[in-house]
Amino acid sequence: MSFEIEHHKWVGDHLRRRKGERLDALKRGHGYGNRLFVERVWWSLAGNFHGLHPEYEVKDWRGRSYFVDFMWIVGAIRIVFEIMDYGSHGTDRSKYRMDLNRGLFLQAQDCTVFYISLDELKENPAFILSALRNILSPYLSAGSGTKRTVERFFSKIERDLMRAAIRHNRTIRPTEAAKELELHTMTVIKYCRKLVDKGKFRAVASGVSGRITYYEYIGSILSPDLV
């Protein structure tokens, strides 16, 4: 399916399910910058809209409702994308402060927040796509399956290990990863072995003893379908 067809269907599904302020927020909020993000970045990144919610209602620290540009829900994982236009965020100190406070509060509630510059989105979307692909590849892998697949394949520690491997040229050395992630070395080894069983890591041995010295991440960071 083409982006245009899937985008129209996705927005239409959300419009039909919403009422009141939630409906109005979607009609008002899903404009130029948000559409640019899903077209130039998200569609290339994921190839679908599974779990992605436009103009998603959340509560701030005062219990007041507001709407984030996008909320991506993958199992128990919640990831927010906010498209930041300098004209509406950078010149108004009160709004700028409120936006940052809300982002900080969401992260305190175990929600990851990414701020995307609209100018960068217009001029250099390849940079945003590349950065998010590297960061989100384990989550995209989970997002391509059902909730049962997510729970079976990716615990938080496993996702952290995959992301750490991507940061370190696809390799994980248990003692180093344990320090970086603040885990016990045996815990890292345990979850690395699980990822080997799931086809995400390959154990690499050295010497005549055949002792495992490191693990290699063998999932593709270029494809959203890693499972």
C-alpha positions as CSV (number, residue, x, y, z in Angstrom):
1,M,0.0,0.0,0.0
2,S,1.1,3.6,-0.7
3,F,1.7,6.1,2.0
4,E,-1.2,8.3,0.8
5,I,-3.7,5.4,1.1
6,E,-2.4,4.1,4.5
7,H,-2.2,7.7,5.9
8,H,-5.7,8.5,4.9
9,K,-7.0,5.2,6.4
10,W,-5.0,5.7,9.6
11,V,-6.2,9.3,10.2
12,G,-9.8,8.3,9.2
13,D,-9.8,5.5,11.8
14,H,-8.8,7.9,14.5
15,L,-11.3,10.5,13.5
16,R,-14.1,7.9,13.6
17,R,-13.2,6.7,17.1
18,R,-12.9,10.2,18.7
19,K,-15.4,12.6,20.1
20,G,-15.3,16.0,21.7
21,E,-12.0,17.6,22.5
22,R,-10.0,14.6,21.4
23,L,-11.6,14.9,17.9
24,D,-11.1,18.6,17.8
25,A,-7.4,18.2,18.8
26,L,-6.8,15.8,15.9
27,K,-8.5,18.0,13.4
28,R,-6.5,21.1,14.6
29,G,-3.2,19.4,15.4
30,H,-2.4,17.0,12.5
31,G,-1.2,19.7,10.2
32,Y,1.8,20.4,8.0
33,G,4.7,19.5,10.4
34,N,3.1,16.4,11.8
35,R,2.2,15.0,8.3
36,L,5.7,15.8,7.2
37,F,7.1,13.7,10.0
38,V,4.9,10.6,9.2
39,E,5.6,10.9,5.5
40,R,9.4,11.7,5.4
41,V,10.5,9.8,8.6
42,W,7.9,7.4,10.1
43,W,6.8,5.8,6.9
44,S,10.4,5.1,5.9
45,L,11.2,3.9,9.4
46,A,8.3,1.6,10.0
47,G,6.3,1.2,6.8
48,N,3.0,1.1,8.8
49,F,1.2,3.0,11.5
50,H,0.7,0.2,14.0
51,G,0.6,1.6,17.6
52,L,1.2,5.2,16.5
53,H,-1.5,7.6,17.8
54,P,-1.7,11.2,16.5
55,E,-2.6,14.0,18.9
56,Y,-2.6,11.7,21.9
57,E,-4.1,12.9,25.2
58,V,-1.9,12.8,28.3
59,K,-2.0,14.4,31.8
60,D,0.7,16.8,33.1
61,W,1.9,17.0,36.7
62,R,-1.2,19.1,37.6
63,G,-3.6,16.5,36.2
64,R,-4.4,18.8,33.3
65,S,-4.9,17.2,29.8
66,Y,-2.9,18.2,26.8
67,F,-2.1,16.5,23.5
68,V,1.3,15.3,22.3
69,D,1.9,15.2,18.6
70,F,2.4,11.4,18.5
71,M,2.4,8.6,21.0
72,W,3.8,5.3,19.9
73,I,2.7,2.4,22.1
74,V,4.5,-0.9,21.8
75,G,3.4,-3.3,24.5
76,A,4.2,-1.6,27.8
77,I,6.6,0.9,26.0
78,R,5.4,4.5,25.4
79,I,7.4,6.8,23.1
80,V,6.4,10.4,22.4
81,F,7.4,12.4,19.3
82,E,6.9,16.2,19.5
83,I,7.5,18.3,16.3
84,M,9.0,21.6,17.4
85,D,8.5,24.7,15.3
86,Y,10.7,27.6,16.4
87,G,8.0,30.1,15.7
88,S,5.5,28.6,18.1
89,H,8.0,27.3,20.8
90,G,11.1,29.3,20.7
91,T,9.8,32.8,20.9
92,D,7.3,32.3,23.7
93,R,9.2,31.8,27.0
94,S,6.2,30.6,28.9
95,K,5.2,28.0,26.3
96,Y,8.8,26.9,25.8
97,R,9.2,26.4,29.6
98,M,5.8,24.5,29.8
99,D,6.7,22.2,26.9
100,L,10.0,21.2,28.4
101,N,8.4,20.7,31.9
102,R,5.8,18.4,30.3
103,G,8.5,16.5,28.5
104,L,10.4,16.1,31.7
105,F,7.3,14.9,33.6
106,L,6.5,12.4,30.9
107,Q,10.0,10.9,31.1
108,A,9.5,10.7,34.9
109,Q,6.4,8.6,34.2
110,D,8.6,6.1,32.2
111,C,7.7,7.6,28.8
112,T,10.5,8.3,26.3
113,V,10.2,11.7,24.6
114,F,11.9,12.8,21.3
115,Y,11.8,16.4,20.2
116,I,12.0,16.8,16.4
117,S,13.0,20.2,14.8
118,L,10.6,21.1,12.1
119,D,13.4,23.0,10.3
120,E,15.5,19.8,10.3
121,L,12.6,17.8,9.2
122,K,12.2,20.1,6.2
123,E,15.9,20.4,5.3
124,N,17.5,17.2,6.5
125,P,15.0,14.4,7.2
126,A,17.6,11.8,6.4
127,F,19.5,12.7,9.6
128,I,16.3,12.3,11.7
129,L,15.5,9.0,10.0
130,S,19.0,7.7,10.5
131,A,19.1,8.7,14.2
132,L,15.7,7.3,15.0
133,R,16.4,4.1,13.1
134,N,19.4,3.4,15.3
135,I,17.6,4.3,18.5
136,L,14.3,2.5,17.8
137,S,15.3,-0.6,15.9
138,P,14.7,-3.0,18.8
139,Y,11.3,-1.4,19.4
140,L,10.4,-1.5,15.6
141,S,11.2,-5.1,15.7
142,A,8.7,-5.6,18.5
143,G,6.2,-3.3,16.9
144,S,6.0,-5.4,13.8
145,G,4.3,-8.2,15.7
146,T,1.4,-8.8,18.1
147,K,1.4,-7.9,21.7
148,R,2.2,-11.5,22.5
149,T,5.2,-11.3,20.2
150,V,6.4,-8.2,21.9
151,E,6.2,-9.7,25.4
152,R,7.9,-12.9,24.2
153,F,10.8,-11.3,22.4
154,F,11.7,-8.1,24.1
155,S,12.1,-7.5,27.8
156,K,13.5,-4.1,28.9
157,I,17.0,-5.6,29.5
158,E,17.0,-7.3,26.1
159,R,16.1,-4.0,24.4
160,D,18.8,-2.2,26.3
161,L,21.4,-4.8,25.3
162,M,20.4,-4.6,21.6
163,R,20.6,-0.8,21.7
164,A,24.0,-1.0,23.5
165,A,25.3,-3.4,20.8
166,I,24.2,-1.0,18.1
167,R,26.0,1.9,19.9
168,H,29.2,-0.3,20.1
169,N,29.6,-1.5,16.5
170,R,27.2,-4.4,17.0
171,T,29.2,-6.0,19.8
172,I,28.5,-6.6,23.5
173,R,31.2,-7.6,26.0
174,P,29.4,-8.7,29.2
175,T,31.7,-7.0,31.7
176,E,31.6,-3.7,29.8
177,A,27.8,-3.9,29.2
178,A,27.3,-4.6,32.9
179,K,29.1,-1.4,33.9
180,E,27.3,0.7,31.2
181,L,23.8,-0.6,32.1
182,E,24.5,-1.0,35.8
183,L,23.7,-4.7,35.9
184,H,25.5,-7.7,37.3
185,T,27.7,-9.4,34.7
186,M,25.9,-12.7,35.1
187,T,22.6,-10.9,34.4
188,V,24.0,-9.6,31.2
189,I,25.2,-13.0,30.2
190,K,21.8,-14.5,31.0
191,Y,20.0,-12.1,28.7
192,C,22.6,-12.3,26.0
193,R,22.0,-16.0,25.9
194,K,18.3,-15.4,25.6
195,L,18.9,-13.1,22.6
196,V,21.1,-15.8,21.0
197,D,18.1,-18.2,21.3
198,K,15.9,-15.5,19.8
199,G,18.2,-15.0,16.8
200,K,19.3,-11.5,17.7
201,F,22.8,-12.2,19.0
202,R,25.6,-14.5,18.0
203,A,28.0,-15.8,20.7
204,V,31.6,-15.4,19.6
205,A,34.3,-17.6,21.2
206,S,38.1,-17.4,21.1
207,G,41.0,-19.6,21.9
208,V,41.2,-23.4,22.2
209,S,38.9,-23.3,25.3
210,G,36.0,-22.0,23.2
211,R,35.2,-19.5,25.9
212,I,32.6,-16.9,24.9
213,T,34.3,-13.5,24.9
214,Y,31.6,-11.3,23.3
215,Y,28.2,-11.3,21.6
216,E,27.5,-9.9,18.2
217,Y,24.2,-8.2,17.3
218,I,23.0,-9.8,14.0
219,G,19.6,-8.1,13.6
220,S,19.3,-5.6,10.8
221,I,19.2,-1.9,11.8
222,L,18.0,-1.0,8.3
223,S,14.7,-2.9,8.3
224,P,11.7,-2.4,10.6
225,D,11.0,-6.1,10.5
226,L,13.7,-7.6,12.7
227,V,11.8,-10.5,14.3
